[in-house]
Amino acid sequence: MEEDQFRSENDDDNEGWNLVKSKEKRLKPQLKEDIEMYLSSNEKLPKQFELVKTLKACGIVDITRIKYINSFKIRVEVCSELSADKIEKFQEFKDKGWKVYRAMERTSSYGVIKDVDLDLSDEEILRNIMCDKPVEIVSVYRLKRRNKEGEGWQPSEAVQVCFKGSFIPQYIYVNGLRIKVTPYVFPVSQCSTCWKYGHPTKKCPSSNIVCPKCGGSRENCETQNFQCVNCGENHMALHKASCPAFLKEKRLREIMVEFNCTYRKALTVYVPPPASLLGKDSFRQQSYNPPTNMISQTESRFQERDISTFAEIVKTDITLHKENINEVENTSANTSMRFRRTRRRDTASCRLELPINSST
């Protein structure tokens, strides 16, 4: 037993040290992110087979994904910068009137000029305006407003100017006259079919009619229990003033103008407001009724002391105060005369108490 418990010194001498080397770290291969491109048009875009055939014709083969957001907008993901440049510069897309842009980059910016004559057409305006290099004007579009006299829309004196790139100049020139350019804030569009924000009725991805009151699959109903299809709160989908979803979309468009960025980039910058501010409007709508016992206690306290309240004094006739006007005037006159006499006496006493100079 003792031999097993104790080790001899010779055993320690025979043992050697083994050098252990740590294995080299293997770096995880970083996957190259795909480049997202968007194709949009005012007309319906072709389906996948025809689109891929068109892209193959221009030499773009490294497409990883094609997703149809709706019939008017497609997202295309490619894995090389060369293919992205080819899609941007593909002349056939430009001839068809398609807009091609990247997810995080702006290819065009929009400004507004005001007080433009109504009799000028868009072509005449585009011919007569110019801006400093290297900014390039792409197109102009006269904005419309609601017709005050009747239904429908009418042309306004504001004109939207599209600039190439992500820079908006402060001024443009019309025959040497400098005109100020203000950034254009896109309005929050709402579909009248599904009542969702972000797209008009023409570009709605759904064909099902949704009720604006309850969010059900019907055109309209008589329910009084409203539920918004955008935020889920108890109000109609048309009520935008206190809808958190509408306020978010509105703020995102303000961020797009402030930082001159795309919608996708504005989503990364957006900070939702605290929950206390979201319920601010609902708190204002609640009426405040003061407790009645406070009023009764105040009235009873004045009644016990037999003291008139301020409201009762104000209601009294002004003739009650006119009787004492002469007395108040006489009292103030006597007080002023006493003050003058007292002042004269004090001055005389000071003169008498002055020390006499021995030299004189």
C-alpha positions in Angstrom: 0.0 0.0 0.0 2.8 2.4 0.9 4.6 1.7 -2.4 1.5 2.7 -4.3 0.9 5.9 -2.4 4.4 7.3 -2.8 6.2 8.0 -6.0 10.0 7.6 -6.2 12.3 10.4 -7.2 13.6 8.4 -10.2 10.1 8.4 -11.7 10.1 12.2 -11.7 13.5 12.3 -13.3 12.5 10.1 -16.2 9.3 12.1 -17.0 9.7 14.7 -19.8 7.8 17.8 -20.8 5.6 17.6 -24.0 5.2 20.9 -25.9 1.6 21.4 -26.8 0.9 23.7 -29.7 -2.4 25.4 -30.2 -4.1 24.8 -33.5 -4.2 27.6 -35.9 -7.6 29.4 -36.1 -9.6 28.7 -39.1 -11.2 31.8 -40.4 -14.8 31.3 -41.4 -15.2 32.0 -45.1 -17.1 35.2 -45.5 -20.0 34.8 -47.8 -20.2 37.6 -50.3 -23.5 39.4 -50.0 -25.7 39.5 -53.1 -26.4 42.9 -54.7 -30.1 43.8 -54.7 -31.5 45.5 -57.7 -35.1 46.7 -58.3 -37.0 47.0 -61.5 -40.2 49.0 -61.6 -42.6 50.2 -64.2 -45.9 51.9 -64.6 -47.0 48.9 -66.7 -47.1 45.2 -65.7 -43.7 43.6 -65.8 -43.1 40.2 -67.6 -43.0 36.9 -65.8 -39.9 35.1 -64.7 -39.2 33.1 -67.9 -39.4 36.0 -70.2 -37.4 38.2 -67.8 -34.6 35.7 -67.4 -34.5 35.3 -71.2 -34.1 39.1 -71.6 -31.3 39.2 -68.9 -29.4 36.3 -70.6 -29.5 38.2 -73.9 -27.4 41.0 -72.3 -24.9 38.5 -70.8 -26.2 38.4 -67.2 -26.1 34.8 -66.0 -25.2 35.0 -62.3 -28.7 35.8 -61.0 -29.3 34.2 -57.6 -32.9 35.2 -57.0 -35.9 37.0 -58.6 -38.8 38.0 -56.4 -42.0 39.7 -57.6 -43.1 42.3 -55.0 -46.1 43.0 -57.2 -46.9 43.1 -60.9 -45.1 46.5 -61.2 -42.0 45.9 -59.2 -39.4 43.1 -59.1 -36.3 42.5 -56.9 -33.4 40.9 -58.7 -30.3 39.6 -56.7 -27.0 39.2 -58.5 -23.7 38.1 -57.0 -21.2 40.3 -58.9 -20.8 44.1 -59.4 -20.3 43.6 -63.1 -23.8 42.1 -63.5 -25.3 44.9 -61.5 -23.6 47.5 -63.8 -24.9 45.7 -66.8 -28.5 45.7 -65.5 -28.2 49.5 -64.7 -26.9 50.3 -68.2 -29.1 47.9 -70.2 -30.6 49.9 -73.0 -33.7 47.7 -73.5 -34.9 48.5 -70.0 -34.6 52.2 -70.7 -36.4 51.9 -74.0 -39.3 50.2 -72.2 -39.5 53.0 -69.6 -38.4 50.7 -66.7 -36.7 52.2 -63.6 -33.6 50.3 -62.5 -31.9 51.1 -59.1 -30.1 49.5 -56.2 -31.6 48.9 -52.8 -29.3 51.2 -50.8 -28.5 53.8 -53.5 -30.5 56.6 -55.1 -30.3 57.0 -58.8 -32.6 60.0 -58.9 -33.7 62.8 -56.5 -36.7 65.0 -56.6 -37.3 68.7 -55.9 -40.1 71.2 -56.3 -40.2 74.7 -57.9 -43.2 76.9 -57.2 -45.1 79.8 -59.0 -44.9 78.3 -62.4 -47.3 79.6 -65.1 -50.2 77.2 -65.7 -50.1 77.7 -69.5 -46.6 76.2 -69.8 -46.3 72.6 -70.7 -43.8 70.1 -69.2 -41.8 70.1 -72.4 -41.5 73.9 -72.4 -40.5 74.0 -68.8 -37.8 71.3 -69.3 -36.3 73.2 -72.3 -36.1 76.5 -70.4 -34.6 75.4 -67.1 -31.0 74.5 -66.4 -28.7 74.0 -63.4 -25.1 74.0 -62.5 -22.8 71.2 -63.5 -22.5 68.3 -62.8 -26.2 68.1 -61.8 -28.4 66.9 -64.6 -32.1 67.4 -64.9 -33.9 64.3 -66.1 -37.6 65.2 -66.2 -40.3 67.6 -64.9 -43.9 66.9 -63.9 -46.6 69.4 -62.9 -48.2 68.5 -59.6 -52.0 68.4 -59.2 -54.3 69.5 -56.4 -57.9 69.0 -55.4 -60.5 70.9 -57.3 -62.1 73.3 -54.8 -65.1 74.0 -57.0 -66.0 70.3 -57.7 -64.6 66.8 -57.7 -61.4 65.7 -59.4 -58.0 67.2 -59.7 -56.6 70.3 -61.4 -53.1 71.5 -62.3 -51.2 73.5 -59.7 -48.4 76.0 -60.0 -45.9 73.6 -58.4 -43.6 71.5 -60.6 -41.7 68.4 -59.6 -38.1 68.3 -61.0 -36.2 65.0 -61.2 -32.4 65.2 -60.9 -30.0 62.5 -61.8 -28.1 61.1 -58.8 -28.5 61.7 -55.1 -27.9 65.5 -55.0 -30.5 68.2 -55.1 -29.3 71.7 -56.0 -30.5 74.7 -54.1 -31.4 76.7 -57.2 -32.1 76.2 -60.8 -32.0 78.9 -63.6 -34.7 80.0 -66.0 -33.3 82.4 -68.6 -30.8 83.6 -66.1 -33.4 84.0 -63.2 -32.5 82.0 -60.1 -35.4 79.9 -58.7 -35.2 78.1 -55.3 -35.6 74.3 -55.2 -37.2 72.6 -52.2 -36.9 68.9 -51.5 -40.0 66.9 -52.5 -41.6 64.8 -49.8 -43.6 61.9 -51.2 -47.1 61.6 -49.8 -48.1 58.3 -48.0 -50.2 56.5 -50.6 -53.0 54.2 -49.4 -54.7 51.5 -51.5 -58.5 51.6 -51.6 -58.7 47.8 -52.2 -56.6 46.4 -49.3 -56.3 49.7 -47.4 -52.6 49.1 -46.8 -50.0 52.0 -47.0 -47.2 52.2 -49.6 -48.9 51.6 -52.9 -51.9 52.9 -54.9 -54.9 50.8 -56.0 -53.5 50.2 -59.4 -50.4 48.5 -58.0 -52.1 46.5 -55.3 -50.6 42.9 -55.0 -53.9 41.5 -53.7 -57.2 41.2 -55.6 -59.3 40.6 -52.5 -61.5 43.4 -51.3 -61.0 44.3 -47.6 -63.5 46.2 -45.4 -62.0 49.5 -44.1 -63.9 49.2 -40.8 -63.2 45.6 -39.5 -60.5 44.4 -42.0 -62.7 41.4 -43.1 -63.0 40.0 -46.6 -66.0 42.1 -47.6 -66.5 45.5 -49.2 -68.2 47.2 -46.2 -70.1 46.3 -43.1 -72.2 47.9 -40.4 -70.1 47.0 -37.4 -69.2 49.6 -34.8 -66.2 47.7 -33.5 -63.5 49.1 -35.7 -60.2 47.5 -36.3 -57.4 49.0 -38.5 -55.8 46.6 -41.0 -52.5 48.4 -40.7 -51.9 48.7 -36.9 -54.7 46.6 -35.4 -56.0 49.3 -33.1 -59.7 50.2 -32.7 -60.2 52.7 -35.5 -61.0 52.7 -39.2 -58.3 52.3 -41.8 -59.2 55.8 -43.1 -58.4 57.4 -39.8 -54.8 58.5 -40.2 -54.3 61.1 -37.5 -53.6 58.6 -34.7 -52.6 55.5 -36.7 -49.1 54.4 -35.7 -48.6 52.7 -39.1 -49.4 56.0 -40.9 -47.2 58.1 -38.6 -44.3 55.6 -39.2 -44.7 55.8 -43.0 -44.9 59.6 -42.9 -41.7 59.7 -40.7 -39.9 57.4 -43.1 -40.5 59.7 -46.0 -39.2 62.7 -43.9 -36.1 60.7 -43.2 -35.7 60.0 -47.0 -35.7 63.7 -47.6 -33.5 64.6 -44.7 -30.7 62.1 -45.5 -31.6 61.8 -49.2 -31.7 58.1 -49.0 -33.8 55.2 -50.2 -36.7 53.6 -48.3 -34.7 50.6 -47.3 -32.0 52.8 -45.8 -34.5 54.9 -44.0 -35.9 51.8 -42.3 -32.4 51.3 -40.7 -32.3 54.9 -39.5 -35.9 55.0 -38.2 -36.4 55.1 -34.4 -39.9 54.3 -33.2 -41.4 56.8 -30.7 -41.8 55.8 -27.1 -45.1 54.2 -26.1 -46.0 57.2 -23.9 -46.2 59.4 -27.0 -48.3 56.9 -28.9 -51.1 57.1 -26.4 -51.0 60.9 -26.2 -53.9 61.5 -28.6 -56.1 59.0 -26.9 -55.4 60.6 -23.5 -56.4 64.1 -24.9 -59.7 62.7 -26.0 -60.6 61.7 -22.5 -62.7 64.3 -20.7 -61.7 65.4 -17.2 -64.5 65.8 -14.6 -63.3 67.4 -11.4 -64.7 65.9 -8.1 -67.8 67.6 -6.8 -66.8 67.3 -3.2 -64.0 69.8 -3.6 -66.5 72.5 -4.7 -68.9 71.7 -2.0 -66.2 71.9 0.7 -65.0 75.3 -0.6 -68.5 76.7 -0.6 -69.3 75.4 2.9 -66.1 76.9 4.3 -67.0 80.4 3.0 -70.6 80.0 4.3 -69.4 79.1 7.8 -67.0 82.1 8.0 -69.6 84.5 6.4 -67.0 85.8 4.0 -67.8 86.9 0.5 -66.0 85.2 -2.3 -64.1 87.0 -5.1 -66.8 86.3 -7.6 -69.5 87.8 -5.3 -67.3 90.9 -4.7 -66.9 91.5 -8.5 -70.6 91.2 -9.0 -71.4 94.0 -6.5 -72.4 97.5 -7.8 -69.6 100.0 -8.3 -71.6 102.7 -6.5 -70.7 101.1 -3.2 -67.1 102.2 -3.7 -67.9 105.8 -4.8 -69.1 106.8 -1.4 -65.7 106.5 0.1 -63.7 108.2 -2.6 -63.7 111.7 -0.9 -62.7 110.1 2.4 -59.8 108.3 0.8 -58.7 111.5 -1.0 -58.8 113.5 2.2 -56.9 110.8 4.1 -54.2 110.7 1.5 -53.9 114.5 1.4 -53.5 114.7 5.2 -51.0 111.9 5.2 -48.8 113.7 2.6 -49.0 117.0 4.6 -47.9 115.3 7.8 -45.0 113.7 5.9 -43.9 117.1 4.6 -44.0 118.7 8.1 -42.1 115.8 9.7 -39.5 116.1 7.0 -39.1 119.8 7.6 -38.7 119.3 11.4 -36.1 116.6 10.8 -34.1 118.9 8.5 -34.2 121.8 11.0 -33.1 119.7 13.8 -30.2 118.5 11.7 -29.2 122.0 11.1 -29.2 122.9 14.8 -27.2 119.9 15.8 -24.3 120.7 13.3 -21.0 121.4 15.2 -19.7 124.9 15.1 -16.3 125.4 13.6 -13.9 127.0 16.1 -11.9 128.8 13.4 -15.0 130.8 12.4 
